[in-house]
């Protein structure tokens, strides 16, 4: 008689790879579920390859808890290979402690293993996220030494790393040295230019990509649309929109969201609304983009109404959504409503306000003249105030003429950053308005001693798909003489209907009244508007983008031009859009 078998055929003594429920790894959503599969591997004494699969699955969506668990598993492997080192490095590069990727890189080298083509992208991504230029350069040097720097996976991440770390020139040098450029390298360089505020260069690269016969991807479209948004190039943006539709990118939610953002920032709110309306599916980002679009164009009630529609649709708002809502409240003067939305962010939605949300509340209070309250709000906030936060209040002190508080705010700014020339100019002008000339001289001397320089005003206008830039008072543009003559003619016509140049904010020693008027006359936005009057047909909307806040005199002059020349003027300044029509601005003079 044969002995009775004690082995259950359904549960072998040593399960094979095919027996284990490894197909369930991608579906695991918690550490406990991973641990259950891990328990089987321990009980069954399985080999390292299966443990590697477990670590890889755990590392796909890294969290502090999952990474800690993956790290424990990793340490149990006596001789991990390059693949496993790369897996752990990649996981940490995508975490909130990205530079820990380098600890695995060091251990790999100490183990006598050589990095491969998949090692460096993770390290460079970690450097990009952390803005760690020193470590990025070290990684680049090692990649060069080991012959991986020219690899198709490594080179694009090098380009992106240098751009993210603020060295766009290094990015461009790497790109230009490439023998064969692919769509990945083009996308990296175009994105790098956008992030470094070089939109014209990004668009030039897009044209080069097309000339090389390389097919774009939706990532290309996102960066190109961002470039149009930065430049305020509406006609070029419309051409890109046609390209999007022709090449099958219209179904991408992210591309449509970028279109909404582009149209809004180029001054065409109607086009932004049309894109939003035509979308079959809208995610949180799409709703947020439209809410922000309404806000920056001064339609605060529309923005808030859309936010309430979003909540009724069951779409969960994020931090950008609330940024748009708070911005809308600030520019519409809805103080109490804005404060309520700010407090409900964390209370009702679990979103911790960031520095930009605090900035919106400071702006909200300061615009309404509640300057002391805004000061206390900054001082009592749980976050560390930034110079930008204090500058928001300083600007409001200037608008409301509160010199005493302005001085307090100014010196709080200097404790953090004394290099921003605009701060000195604002306080100096405030003191000059009150006749405090001794303080004016002190501030100007302090500005000179610190070497702070005021950023020059720059305005751009798009004519026939070409963006023209004008700087206040200079004659660099090839049509400068013609433009200056046009400004002179416009001013004389406007004076006949009541325009009076506001020289009250011109404080230059020894200048007569007519000389003060001349110093105001050639501000960059006036030059750009004049160029638009010369180069567009009557009735055409003039769209101008300025890098600074529009001054009171330019704002007044634009209202008169819209009335006398029967033009709609859309001016985007540092803070918002101004739509001038029939002598009235959409901001209601509340900006």
PyMOL commands that set and color helices and strands:
alter all, ss='L'
color gray80, all
select helices_A, chain A and resi 22-27+31-44+48-59+64-75+82-93+98-110+119-130+133-145+154-164+168-176+183-195+199-211+218-231+234-246+253-265+269-278+284-296+300-312+319-332+335-349+355-367+371-380+387-400+403-416+421-433+437-450+480-495+513-521+524-535+552-564
alter helices_A, ss='H'
color red, helices_A
select strands_A, chain A and resi 458-463+466-471+542-546+569-572+577-581+584-585
alter strands_A, ss='S'
color yellow, strands_A
deselect
rebuild
show_as cartoon
